Amino acid sequence: MLFVQAAKVILMRTNRWPDFSFGGWLTKAAERMNRNKLAVALANKLARMAWSILRHKSAFDAPRDEVAIGV
């Protein structure tokens, strides 16, 4: 539930989307999904990124993580 709330906050700030490593994905996904479905998809992406960071005990590195999460 917390990831969905975080995703909805990100979705509210469309002018900041290019700042995120997944901004391109987010822009394309917004064209084909309704807002709630997009929030859940983004929450899933955030959860996978968090799991990967915790699992590998590494810091977030946007350029490397883009390849890892398939953006």
PASEBA-1860 file (N, C-alpha, C; in nm, 3 decimals):
! residues 71
1> MLFVQAAK> 0.081/-0.119/0.000/0.000/0.000/0.000/0.086/0.127/0.000 ~ 0.197/0.123/0.071/0.285/0.240/0.077/0.345/0.271/-0.060 ~ 0.378/0.168/-0.136/0.433/0.190/-0.270/0.328/0.252/-0.362 ~ 0.203/0.214/-0.347/0.095/0.271/-0.429/0.078/0.419/-0.395 ~ 0.085/0.453/-0.267/0.075/0.594/-0.228/0.192/0.674/-0.283 ~ 0.312/0.617/-0.276/0.430/0.685/-0.331/0.414/0.703/-0.482 ~ 0.362/0.602/-0.549/0.341/0.611/-0.694/0.241/0.721/-0.728 ~ 0.135/0.733/-0.650/0.035/0.837/-0.677/0.093/0.976/-0.658
9> VILMRTNR> 0.183/0.992/-0.563/0.250/1.121/-0.544/0.337/1.152/-0.666 ~ 0.410/1.053/-0.715/0.492/1.072/-0.835/0.405/1.108/-0.954 ~ 0.291/1.042/-0.968/0.202/1.068/-1.081/0.142/1.209/-1.076 ~ 0.128/1.266/-0.957/0.073/1.400/-0.944/0.168/1.507/-0.998 ~ 0.296/1.477/-1.003/0.396/1.575/-1.044/0.452/1.540/-1.182 ~ 0.372/1.558/-1.284/0.412/1.519/-1.420/0.532/1.599/-1.471 ~ 0.551/1.720/-1.423/0.665/1.799/-1.468/0.798/1.744/-1.418 ~ 0.796/1.658/-1.317/0.918/1.600/-1.262/0.952/1.464/-1.322
17> WPDFSFGG> 0.864/1.408/-1.405/0.887/1.274/-1.460/1.020/1.259/-1.531 ~ 1.066/1.357/-1.608/1.196/1.341/-1.676/1.313/1.329/-1.578 ~ 1.295/1.373/-1.454/1.402/1.365/-1.354/1.429/1.222/-1.308 ~ 1.332/1.134/-1.326/1.344/0.996/-1.279/1.407/0.908/-1.385 ~ 1.477/0.805/-1.340/1.539/0.712/-1.435/1.434/0.638/-1.518 ~ 1.313/0.627/-1.465/1.205/0.557/-1.535/1.106/0.656/-1.597 ~ 1.148/0.780/-1.618/1.059/0.883/-1.671/1.007/0.853/-1.811 ~ 1.093/0.798/-1.896/1.050/0.762/-2.031/0.944/0.654/-2.030
25> WLTKAAER> 0.965/0.553/-1.947/0.867/0.446/-1.933/0.736/0.502/-1.881 ~ 0.745/0.591/-1.783/0.626/0.647/-1.722/0.544/0.728/-1.822 ~ 0.610/0.805/-1.905/0.540/0.885/-2.006/0.468/0.796/-2.106 ~ 0.535/0.692/-2.153/0.472/0.600/-2.249/0.358/0.522/-2.185 ~ 0.377/0.479/-2.061/0.274/0.402/-1.992/0.150/0.488/-1.965 ~ 0.170/0.616/-1.939/0.056/0.706/-1.912/-0.035/0.721/-2.033 ~ 0.020/0.701/-2.152/-0.061/0.711/-2.273/-0.153/0.591/-2.292 ~ -0.116/0.478/-2.236/-0.194/0.357/-2.262/-0.268/0.300/-2.141
33> MNRNKLAV> -0.247/0.356/-2.022/-0.312/0.304/-1.901/-0.392/0.413/-1.832 ~ -0.498/0.372/-1.762/-0.568/0.470/-1.680/-0.485/0.498/-1.554 ~ -0.522/0.600/-1.481/-0.440/0.650/-1.369/-0.418/0.546/-1.259 ~ -0.521/0.473/-1.221/-0.507/0.375/-1.113/-0.419/0.257/-1.154 ~ -0.438/0.210/-1.275/-0.355/0.100/-1.325/-0.210/0.144/-1.334 ~ -0.188/0.267/-1.378/-0.052/0.321/-1.387/0.011/0.332/-1.248 ~ -0.067/0.371/-1.149/-0.015/0.382/-1.012/0.030/0.245/-0.961 ~ -0.047/0.142/-0.989/-0.010/0.008/-0.944/0.112/-0.043/-1.020
41> ALANKLAR> 0.119/-0.015/-1.149/0.236/-0.056/-1.228/0.362/0.014/-1.179 ~ 0.351/0.142/-1.149/0.465/0.217/-1.096/0.503/0.167/-0.957 ~ 0.404/0.136/-0.875/0.431/0.081/-0.742/0.506/-0.052/-0.754 ~ 0.468/-0.133/-0.850/0.537/-0.259/-0.875/0.683/-0.234/-0.913 ~ 0.705/-0.136/-0.999/0.841/-0.101/-1.041/0.922/-0.051/-0.922 ~ 0.863/0.033/-0.839/0.933/0.084/-0.720/0.966/-0.028/-0.623 ~ 0.873/-0.121/-0.605/0.897/-0.234/-0.515/1.009/-0.323/-0.567 ~ 1.012/-0.346/-0.696/1.119/-0.428/-0.755/1.255/-0.360/-0.741
49> MAWSILRH> 1.257/-0.228/-0.758/1.382/-0.154/-0.741/1.428/-0.161/-0.596 ~ 1.335/-0.143/-0.502/1.370/-0.149/-0.359/1.419/-0.289/-0.323 ~ 1.352/-0.392/-0.374/1.395/-0.529/-0.345/1.536/-0.553/-0.396 ~ 1.565/-0.507/-0.518/1.697/-0.527/-0.577/1.805/-0.457/-0.496 ~ 1.777/-0.335/-0.452/1.874/-0.261/-0.371/1.901/-0.333/-0.240 ~ 1.796/-0.380/-0.174/1.813/-0.452/-0.047/1.879/-0.588/-0.067 ~ 1.841/-0.657/-0.171/1.893/-0.791/-0.198/2.043/-0.789/-0.226 ~ 2.086/-0.693/-0.305/2.227/-0.686/-0.345/2.310/-0.595/-0.257
57> KSAFDAPR> 2.245/-0.538/-0.155/2.313/-0.449/-0.059/2.394/-0.342/-0.131 ~ 2.329/-0.274/-0.223/2.397/-0.171/-0.301/2.319/-0.040/-0.294 ~ 2.385/0.066/-0.329/2.319/0.196/-0.337/2.248/0.207/-0.471 ~ 2.150/0.295/-0.478/2.077/0.314/-0.603/2.166/0.385/-0.703 ~ 2.180/0.326/-0.820/2.259/0.384/-0.928/2.169/0.386/-1.051 ~ 2.113/0.503/-1.083/2.011/0.514/-1.187/2.054/0.458/-1.322 ~ 2.170/0.492/-1.377/2.205/0.437/-1.509/2.215/0.284/-1.510 ~ 2.271/0.225/-1.407/2.284/0.080/-1.402/2.148/0.015/-1.379
65> DEVAIGV> 2.066/0.074/-1.291/1.937/0.016/-1.259/1.839/0.024/-1.375 ~ 1.856/0.119/-1.466/1.769/0.124/-1.582/1.780/-0.003/-1.664 ~ 1.900/-0.052/-1.680/1.920/-0.175/-1.756/1.866/-0.293/-1.678 ~ 1.887/-0.294/-1.547/1.847/-0.407/-1.464/1.695/-0.423/-1.458 ~ 1.621/-0.312/-1.459/1.476/-0.325/-1.447/1.406/-0.321/-1.582 ~ 1.481/-0.310/-1.689/1.423/-0.319/-1.823/1.346/-0.197/-1.867 ~ 1.394/-0.080/-1.832/1.326/0.043/-1.874/1.353/0.068/-2.020
END
